[in-house]
Amino acid sequence: MSEKVVVVGGGLAGLSAAARLAYHGYEVTLLEKAPKLGGRAITIPMKGFNFNFGAHAIYARDKSVLRKYEHELNLKVNWRDFSPKKAYYDLGSFTTPMPSTLERLFQTKILDNKNKLRFAYEVIKTLAHIERGEDGVPIGEYLKKEPEPLRDLLLTLASSNFFTNEPEKIPSPLFFQYYSRLFATHHAVAYIGGGWQSIVDGFADILTKNGGRILTKEKVQQVETEDNRVTAVHGKDTVYHADHFIFCIPPKELLTLFGETRFAPLFEEYNRYVPNQVVVYDVGLSKRIESPYTYIYHKGERVFITDISYYDETCIPEGGQLMQAVAYLTQEEIEQNKADEKVATIESVYDKHFPGWRDVLVAKRISKRATVQEIKCIDDQRLMPTKFYSIANAYFAGDWCQGEGQLSELSFSSAYNVTNRILAHRGEEHMGD
Ligand SMILES: Cc1cc2nc3c(=O)[nH]c(=O)nc-3n(C[C@H](O)[C@H](O)[C@H](O)COP(=O)(O)OP(=O)(O)OC[C@H]3O[C@@H](n4cnc5c(N)ncnc54)[C@H](O)[C@@H]3O)c2cc1C
């Protein structure tokens, strides 16, 4: 008899966990409250364009957990490598290559020659784990020993990889852990041909082909517990029983679900933490704007634009172009409702680098408070464990949980770790039957 698993939440974490366990012979039911799968990786079609709610840059591609899903489950991933030759920094009065490769480091004007050497030395020290940071010291403070231009560049890099306007607040050990992983790869950034939709469809396909069930518009509203176990979850009209439960829903949803149980205090801490939010402004154009850039980061404004359609031509009608601009927000800016100002700033960056975009604009999508990561990795904020000692058969995954990397990598890796744990105890649930 196969073990039963209920997965709550059909975002990237829930889908990948559900697909992997179904593939390994578990009887899996996935419950998603929305009409469509994907969560924050949902694809929104509009006037012939496919807007991804969140973009699909995969950092540290060679080491990404997606590679494990590719090999193990035969998930199809159409990797599209980032084009370093088309990536630039806008420093206000001039643009200069982004130092994403050794060749580009030589070409860039963001550092003088002496600091270029120091930068290369920093990379080597990070790779060799000579630089590890210090517990309790944020990276901004830790890097004060470095010359200002070098410190500034390292913080600028962190802004883009952590999607934050407050890179100086990233814990220094996390910073070096992240970059030792990223610098060790041949493909630091890659996109996905077919966008997130291809990954969502891929996992859903593996799940259903292996006997799994997907139920959308099924919001889980209550959990039943007994002693140290979850015994069931309640949907709209149905109660789902299982041996294992994987909750791939954010901490605020978890607190609501577990609010009436003795486990509620476990989730309270993670509800207090602030999410990582940005302003996103996608534009769908009827024809391409000629430009030397597929990626440009305006350092002063902390806004970056990616030509998504350069990497994923399935998101546009023939001859069109789809670009995504992201403006980072500080917590203060969020509290002071500065999103409207950011929208105007983004438009000015589009004007500067893609002149004429307004004349060929067909569709746009603006999100003034998009949650890129449910728990932002700054200060003393901690990611949630994937398992608590006091609940025997409940597991947790998502970009608010402990795992590798940042953003979707946390969703995929926490889901992978959770399924590893379930697979390691295979059969034990029925030993007493
Ligand atoms: C603008 C933007 C840009 C981004 N860019 C990148 C990028 O370039 N690279 C990258 O790696 N990542 C990026 N991300 C982040 C990435 O999109 C997320 O990390 C990832 O999609 C999170 O997936 P998840 O499954 O962990 O969580 P979610 O997507 O939040 O999934 C949770 C799911 O649970 C469902 N749910 C909630 N409550 C219930 C309930 N009670 N019952 C049933 N279902 C429920 C929700 O509807 C949702 O589908 C970006 C995000 C944004 C917003």
The ligand as a MOL file (V3000), in Angstrom:
LIG
                    3D

  0  0  0     0  0            999 V3000
M  V30 BEGIN CTAB
M  V30 COUNTS 53 58 0 0 0
M  V30 BEGIN ATOM
M  V30 1 C 8.5750 40.4040 -9.3790 0
M  V30 2 C 9.2250 39.1190 -9.0130 0
M  V30 3 C 10.4070 38.7630 -9.6350 0
M  V30 4 C 11.0100 37.5530 -9.2970 0
M  V30 5 N 12.1500 37.2060 -9.9480 0
M  V30 6 C 12.7200 36.0280 -9.6640 0
M  V30 7 C 13.8640 35.6080 -10.3870 0
M  V30 8 O 14.3170 36.2840 -11.2970 0
M  V30 9 N 14.4290 34.4310 -10.0500 0
M  V30 10 C 13.9280 33.6400 -9.0570 0
M  V30 11 O 14.4960 32.5910 -8.7940 0
M  V30 12 N 12.8350 33.9960 -8.3660 0
M  V30 13 C 12.2240 35.1650 -8.6500 0
M  V30 14 N 11.1200 35.5460 -7.9650 0
M  V30 15 C 10.7000 34.7470 -6.8070 0
M  V30 16 C 9.8680 33.5190 -7.1630 0
M  V30 17 O 8.8140 33.9140 -8.0070 0
M  V30 18 C 9.3280 32.9370 -5.8470 0
M  V30 19 O 10.4200 32.6880 -4.9890 0
M  V30 20 C 8.5710 31.6350 -6.0290 0
M  V30 21 O 7.6520 31.7200 -7.0850 0
M  V30 22 C 7.8640 31.2800 -4.7210 0
M  V30 23 O 7.2420 30.0180 -4.8450 0
M  V30 24 P 6.6450 29.2940 -3.5670 0
M  V30 25 O 6.0240 28.0310 -3.9950 0
M  V30 26 O 7.7070 29.2140 -2.5360 0
M  V30 27 O 5.5560 30.3020 -2.9670 0
M  V30 28 P 4.1720 30.8420 -3.6830 0
M  V30 29 O 4.3850 31.0790 -5.1010 0
M  V30 30 O 3.7280 31.9810 -2.8250 0
M  V30 31 O 3.1850 29.6250 -3.4910 0
M  V30 32 C 2.2450 29.4840 -2.4600 0
M  V30 33 C 0.9640 28.8780 -3.0530 0
M  V30 34 O 0.1060 28.4870 -2.0130 0
M  V30 35 C -1.2190 28.8350 -2.3810 0
M  V30 36 N -1.9720 28.9180 -1.1300 0
M  V30 37 C -1.8290 29.8360 -0.1460 0
M  V30 38 N -2.6770 29.5550 0.8570 0
M  V30 39 C -3.3590 28.4320 0.5230 0
M  V30 40 C -4.3560 27.6460 1.1610 0
M  V30 41 N -4.8430 27.9650 2.3770 0
M  V30 42 N -4.8190 26.5540 0.5250 0
M  V30 43 C -4.3570 26.1980 -0.7050 0
M  V30 44 N -3.4180 26.9240 -1.3610 0
M  V30 45 C -2.9090 28.0230 -0.7440 0
M  V30 46 C -1.0440 30.1650 -3.1190 0
M  V30 47 O -2.1680 30.4630 -3.9210 0
M  V30 48 C 0.2130 29.8660 -3.9220 0
M  V30 49 O -0.0900 29.2670 -5.1730 0
M  V30 50 C 10.4380 36.7250 -8.3000 0
M  V30 51 C 9.2320 37.0770 -7.6910 0
M  V30 52 C 8.6100 38.2680 -8.0470 0
M  V30 53 C 7.3010 38.6060 -7.4080 0
M  V30 END ATOM
M  V30 BEGIN BOND
M  V30 1 1 1 2
M  V30 2 1 2 3
M  V30 3 2 2 52
M  V30 4 2 3 4
M  V30 5 1 4 5
M  V30 6 1 4 50
M  V30 7 2 5 6
M  V30 8 1 6 7
M  V30 9 1 6 13
M  V30 10 2 7 8
M  V30 11 1 7 9
M  V30 12 1 9 10
M  V30 13 2 10 11
M  V30 14 1 10 12
M  V30 15 2 12 13
M  V30 16 1 13 14
M  V30 17 1 14 15
M  V30 18 1 14 50
M  V30 19 1 15 16
M  V30 20 1 16 17
M  V30 21 1 16 18
M  V30 22 1 18 19
M  V30 23 1 18 20
M  V30 24 1 20 21
M  V30 25 1 20 22
M  V30 26 1 22 23
M  V30 27 1 23 24
M  V30 28 2 24 25
M  V30 29 1 24 26
M  V30 30 1 24 27
M  V30 31 1 27 28
M  V30 32 2 28 29
M  V30 33 1 28 30
M  V30 34 1 28 31
M  V30 35 1 31 32
M  V30 36 1 32 33
M  V30 37 1 33 34
M  V30 38 1 33 48
M  V30 39 1 34 35
M  V30 40 1 35 36
M  V30 41 1 35 46
M  V30 42 1 36 37
M  V30 43 1 36 45
M  V30 44 2 37 38
M  V30 45 1 38 39
M  V30 46 1 39 40
M  V30 47 2 39 45
M  V30 48 1 40 41
M  V30 49 2 40 42
M  V30 50 1 42 43
M  V30 51 2 43 44
M  V30 52 1 44 45
M  V30 53 1 46 47
M  V30 54 1 46 48
M  V30 55 1 48 49
M  V30 56 2 50 51
M  V30 57 1 51 52
M  V30 58 1 52 53
M  V30 END BOND
M  V30 END CTAB
M  END
